[in-house]
Amino acid sequence: MEQTNYGPGILAFLVIAAIGLALFFLIKSMNRQIAKIQTPDDRHENGTRTNGGDK
């Protein structure tokens, strides 16, 4: 019987698919983490600067 030899085509496809899947989940996780970040508000309610700006 003749042996079927799978070349680098199927192996390369599986590696690229695994990298793509990992990238998808990493980006999804990164977006969740970035959404949790609270940026400081530059505006002050009384209009004064407390960081040494103009008085």
Backbone as a chain_set.jsonl record, in Angstrom:
{"seq": "MEQTNYGPGILAFLVIAAIGLALFFLIKSMNRQIAKIQTPDDRHENGTRTNGGDK", "coords": {"N": [[0.831, -1.179, 0.0], [0.312, 2.25, -0.559], [1.834, 4.865, 1.199], [0.416, 7.704, 2.707], [1.618, 10.868, 2.577], [1.732, 13.645, 4.475], [2.552, 16.834, 3.789], [4.323, 19.881, 4.638], [2.206, 21.538, 4.363], [-0.331, 20.94, 5.688], [0.528, 20.899, 8.322], [1.622, 23.458, 8.596], [-0.692, 24.947, 8.208], [-2.166, 24.236, 10.509], [-0.527, 25.279, 12.531], [-0.572, 28.047, 11.945], [-3.318, 28.489, 12.213], [-3.631, 27.965, 14.961], [-2.052, 30.024, 16.04], [-3.491, 32.238, 15.129], [-5.928, 31.839, 16.494], [-5.063, 32.049, 19.153], [-4.217, 34.713, 19.083], [-6.651, 36.014, 18.642], [-8.017, 35.538, 21.101], [-6.239, 36.788, 22.853], [-6.374, 39.491, 22.048], [-9.043, 39.978, 22.581], [-9.047, 39.699, 25.385], [-7.279, 41.776, 26.023], [-8.754, 44.03, 25.231], [-10.804, 43.918, 27.111], [-9.331, 44.413, 29.458], [-8.333, 46.988, 28.955], [-10.696, 48.416, 28.882], [-11.324, 48.49, 31.563], [-9.653, 50.379, 32.657], [-9.497, 53.443, 34.28], [-9.429, 56.709, 33.347], [-7.785, 59.634, 34.544], [-9.604, 62.556, 35.436], [-9.188, 65.6, 33.904], [-10.417, 67.998, 34.338], [-11.332, 70.235, 36.88], [-13.701, 70.767, 39.45], [-13.915, 73.265, 40.691], [-12.407, 74.89, 39.101], [-9.737, 75.554, 39.598], [-6.194, 75.055, 39.456], [-4.179, 72.461, 40.683], [-1.695, 71.544, 40.308], [0.52, 73.207, 40.231], [0.131, 75.097, 38.273], [-0.889, 78.124, 36.523], [-1.963, 80.771, 38.661]], "CA": [[0.0, 0.0, 0.0], [1.041, 3.503, -0.644], [1.672, 5.707, 2.38], [0.046, 9.083, 2.443], [2.562, 11.759, 3.244], [1.252, 15.01, 4.608], [3.683, 17.751, 3.765], [4.246, 21.001, 5.569], [0.97, 22.282, 4.121], [-1.313, 20.741, 6.753], [1.173, 21.297, 9.577], [1.705, 24.922, 8.587], [-2.05, 25.449, 8.406], [-2.539, 24.057, 11.909], [0.252, 26.232, 13.331], [-1.108, 29.384, 11.687], [-4.654, 28.538, 12.816], [-3.454, 28.06, 16.409], [-1.563, 31.379, 16.323], [-4.625, 33.137, 14.909], [-6.875, 31.644, 17.584], [-4.459, 32.646, 20.344], [-4.238, 36.16, 18.884], [-8.042, 36.441, 18.836], [-8.332, 35.565, 22.522], [-5.394, 37.804, 23.486], [-6.923, 40.808, 21.748], [-10.3, 40.062, 23.329], [-8.686, 39.93, 26.772], [-6.682, 43.101, 26.106], [-9.832, 45.012, 25.166], [-11.481, 43.901, 28.408], [-8.471, 45.053, 30.437], [-8.273, 48.41, 28.643], [-11.982, 49.0, 29.261], [-11.343, 48.645, 33.011], [-8.792, 51.487, 33.055], [-10.183, 54.714, 34.463], [-8.511, 57.819, 33.107], [-8.026, 60.756, 35.459], [-10.332, 63.674, 34.856], [-8.357, 66.803, 33.939], [-11.214, 69.145, 34.753], [-11.629, 70.343, 38.308], [-15.018, 71.368, 39.613], [-13.821, 74.672, 41.071], [-11.656, 75.609, 38.072], [-8.368, 75.879, 39.978], [-5.192, 74.025, 39.174], [-3.448, 72.078, 41.896], [-0.415, 70.966, 39.931], [1.53, 74.239, 40.034], [-0.148, 75.898, 37.083], [-1.142, 79.549, 36.769], [-2.89, 81.026, 39.774]], "C": [[0.876, 1.244, 0.0], [0.761, 4.355, 0.598], [1.316, 7.125, 1.953], [0.956, 9.98, 3.263], [1.967, 13.157, 3.276], [2.461, 15.925, 4.707], [3.494, 18.881, 4.756], [2.961, 21.807, 5.402], [-0.017, 22.157, 5.267], [-0.735, 21.171, 8.104], [1.252, 22.823, 9.675], [0.324, 25.534, 8.813], [-2.459, 25.338, 9.867], [-1.8, 25.038, 12.821], [-0.307, 27.641, 13.166], [-2.501, 29.53, 12.298], [-4.561, 28.671, 14.332], [-2.966, 29.454, 16.811], [-2.704, 32.386, 16.164], [-5.65, 33.046, 16.027], [-6.347, 32.256, 18.883], [-4.489, 34.171, 20.253], [-5.638, 36.714, 19.116], [-8.363, 36.564, 20.318], [-7.479, 36.589, 23.278], [-5.937, 39.212, 23.254], [-8.232, 41.02, 22.5], [-10.024, 40.37, 24.804], [-8.101, 41.332, 26.963], [-7.761, 44.181, 26.079], [-10.607, 45.068, 26.476], [-10.651, 44.63, 29.461], [-8.39, 46.567, 30.203], [-9.574, 49.093, 29.039], [-12.066, 49.235, 30.764], [-10.548, 49.857, 33.489], [-9.628, 52.752, 33.158], [-9.167, 55.829, 34.289], [-8.807, 58.943, 34.089], [-8.713, 61.896, 34.734], [-9.494, 64.942, 35.013], [-9.12, 68.026, 34.419], [-11.455, 69.09, 36.255], [-12.947, 71.097, 38.45], [-14.945, 72.847, 39.956], [-12.965, 75.491, 40.097], [-10.229, 75.953, 38.443], [-7.441, 74.723, 39.639], [-4.429, 73.727, 40.444], [-2.073, 71.543, 41.569], [0.644, 72.02, 39.639], [1.32, 75.082, 38.811], [-0.361, 77.352, 37.444], [-2.171, 79.72, 37.88], [-3.87, 82.1, 39.426]], "O": [[2.005, 1.258, 0.491], [-0.39, 4.54, 0.995], [1.843, 7.66, 0.977], [1.044, 9.857, 4.485], [1.729, 13.772, 2.236], [3.286, 15.791, 5.61], [2.606, 18.835, 5.608], [2.665, 22.672, 6.226], [-0.497, 23.17, 5.775], [-1.445, 21.745, 8.93], [0.975, 23.397, 10.728], [0.192, 26.526, 9.53], [-3.048, 26.274, 10.409], [-2.379, 25.564, 13.771], [-0.493, 28.351, 14.154], [-2.828, 30.584, 12.844], [-5.337, 29.416, 14.93], [-3.42, 30.002, 17.815], [-2.854, 33.288, 16.988], [-6.185, 34.066, 16.463], [-7.092, 32.902, 19.622], [-4.76, 34.844, 21.247], [-5.791, 37.774, 19.723], [-8.919, 37.573, 20.751], [-7.951, 37.192, 24.241], [-5.953, 40.031, 24.173], [-8.497, 42.114, 22.998], [-10.699, 41.21, 25.399], [-8.398, 41.998, 27.955], [-7.68, 45.15, 26.834], [-11.023, 46.144, 26.907], [-11.198, 45.381, 30.268], [-8.379, 47.339, 31.162], [-9.553, 50.239, 29.488], [-12.818, 50.106, 31.199], [-10.749, 50.318, 34.612], [-10.373, 53.094, 32.24], [-8.164, 55.884, 35.0], [-9.967, 59.176, 34.429], [-8.435, 62.165, 33.566], [-9.132, 65.314, 36.13], [-8.509, 68.997, 34.865], [-11.743, 68.034, 36.819], [-13.256, 71.971, 37.641], [-15.821, 73.614, 39.556], [-12.83, 76.7, 40.284], [-9.551, 76.605, 37.649], [-7.86, 73.569, 39.55], [-4.075, 74.636, 41.194], [-1.347, 71.127, 42.472], [1.576, 71.758, 38.878], [2.258, 75.731, 38.347], [-0.045, 77.768, 38.559], [-3.108, 78.934, 38.021], [-4.724, 82.445, 40.243]]}, "num_chains": 1, "name": "protein.A"}
